[in-house]
């Protein structure tokens, strides 16, 4: 009935634990696990990084285009106006070219006045400029008016011509801006232009811009990239239709590019049509970062699961311990009340019988007196144990250490039990080494420890009734041994018998009265003396308890 109630309590506790803690925690871990797996499967981290790359590229493209437009617009402001003389026209164009080494040449086409091409003298000859002039005159002579009309419709009256330069003196990618002057030359067909030097683009313009954009920290608005904030970016500019092998020789690259393919590319529009921007991380890839993220997430989930399982095991064990302790306590109460009742009933019975005067022989009377004395001794031993135990539990147990002849103490204690021992049919073998030095102990406590051990030997012996007590010195330790040839103790229970309320499962123990406090007191007493208690036991063969008391260490007075 009792054990059914206990298993019910345990079941309820385990159920509560399961429903309130395990189920939600497991569900959380499982859902997170699935979530990380889906991120891994759908390559979501890579997709996020690539989205951020796209964002960085579009901003960079705007910046690159913006700079080319700004340079062009600035040059356009310096172009000659309608009323300028021929000389003035040349001077102004020359001024633009000489103050701007980024241009190979500038030109001005006027349907009325003809074409002027002003070359950058360092990189273009007069002859080449003359050829260019002819080319512009021919082209704009035919299409100039149409181009002017088209340009007027644009918000910025600039158009671009980009591609590989066919000049043998300056090969490479070049772009030329062609613009009209809606404010200066209202209804006339006048076009101007500046041509960017391929060398300047390759060596200065793109490298500088790439360096600028990659050194900036693009938060990109996405957590994923900012989480990778310490990852530096690397970018290249390359011909949009470049073959894979040609990517190793891009037009320009930022520091830390290190070769290979870009992770994400972006085709540039005017003014750099035909080129593309490429981006990747320095020294790593989005895939590697994603793999690391997934691995870290799984690791965290794994550690969490292990912690949770560990916590559960600990909680389960502590619940079990509490349930067992509750059981031990209830056993203790019933054992103690039983132990109190029996000697009291005997004392009353024998005292009443004596009182009635029915006992006539002195021998019988003596026997009754001795029973009353023995039972009252048992009562005080039990009450002393309980009082000591409650003082220990309250942390208020005090020991009175005094220089003591311990051999005499053991002898005296055994003397007062000798009669009882012999009456119960026990053979007592007492061996006290001579020359045991005096030690500082609490007399009463050591005597109580010995009495508890002797009582146990008497209680837990069935067939062979033997009690051995030895006191001897081994180096700096004093040993007090109490041995019996009784029922013995199973190995797995030997460490537990010193716990409070613990009693073994042996049927004889169950039929014997006891509180389960004796050995826990013995251990407390010896430890307070700086020593310990040991047990050696074989089931069915007997047990030996040894109190170890150090001779050197001076114990404290309060425990
Ligand atoms: P109690 O004797 O009141 O039950 P103790 O703390 O003195 O409590 O002992 C705890 C348990 O250890 C006992 O219930 C018994 O099972 C076991 N035990 C103690 N001494 C012996 C012994 N000499 N032989 C066999 N078992 C013993």
Boltz pocket constraint, residues with backbone or C-beta under 6 A from the ligand:
constraints:
  - pocket:
      binder: B
      contacts: [[A, 452], [A, 453], [A, 456], [A, 457], [A, 460], [A, 484], [A, 486], [A, 487], [A, 488], [A, 489], [A, 497], [A, 499], [A, 502], [A, 503], [A, 504], [A, 505], [A, 509], [A, 513], [A, 514], [A, 515], [A, 516], [A, 517], [A, 518], [A, 519], [A, 520], [A, 543]]
      max_distance: 6.0
